[in-house]
Amino acid sequence: MRASLPVAWITHPTCRLHQIDEDHPESPLRLSAIEDRMIAVGQADFMTRYEAPEATREQLLRAHSEAHVDHVLSHRKIGDVRVVVDSDTAYNRYTADAALRAAGAGVLGVDLVMEGKAGMAFCAVRPPGHHAERDKAMGFCFFNNVAVAAAHALTYGLRHIAVIDFDLHYGNGTADIFRNNAQVLLLSTYQHPLYPYWTGAPEAMNLVDVPLKPFTGSEGFRAAVINEWLPVLERTGPEMYLISAGFDAHAADPMGDLRLTHEDYRWLGTLIHELAASSAQNRVVATLEGGYDLTALSRGVEEFLTPFLGGEMMPL
Ligand SMILES: [Zn+2]
């Protein structure tokens, strides 16, 4: 039965070598904190671990321009220098390799759930991806990991897939790549106004944008999801769920003020688990986006994954 399929944990050591700057919040410590918590609470024992492959050029070109792919890959051999893209984004010698693994993780996740080898896949990767546009790296992001995964999912002949983005920030890159693609529904909650200061795309009928004011909190967030996301999802019946799983909307995160709690991430996991069971044969692939308070981030991942691991954790 699909419900008993294992949860896949996909990562790669190279994802810990990319660093934007010494004190940058999008740091390798984020992955260490998540992995440490998975071990400490016992969730690691209940997941099947996979090493992320590098995304192929063909897979990347489904979401990005040739010029952008070539530009990112031109940084594979930069040596011991730092190449700055903008105030939030820079390459070190490992960045391009890490970006290839981060994008490849989502592709592997899609293959695992489509082939029935996993029910759900979580990609513990960095750099994150949802700000990367078809032709542009920005906002800590180089390749758009969730978009590469979604484009790969479409090669299986799925009619409708949903990308759910609950990061604090708007996933402008995913919107740029999929706007007006009738097969990809992109549902986003995000603090507004805040980076990247998205002003919307009213002509794009596949984008369900739900901007939230600072200090919205749990009650307002959940009401927005129920009122804005659920009717569209129930009408569409996506055959796979791709998740831009950012945890920077948590109250403890230094980046914003949406004021979500650990319980909200458990609630989101439960909701997505149920939605995927109803129309998508439980197929869910989540990829890490933001989350900069290490405790809130690692606890958020734990809470989000718990429903996929059968509810409360039981000792082996
Ligand atoms: Zn974010």
Residues whose N, C-alpha, C, O or C-beta is under 5 A from the ligand:
A	BS01	ZN	D167 L168 H169 G246 D248 G290
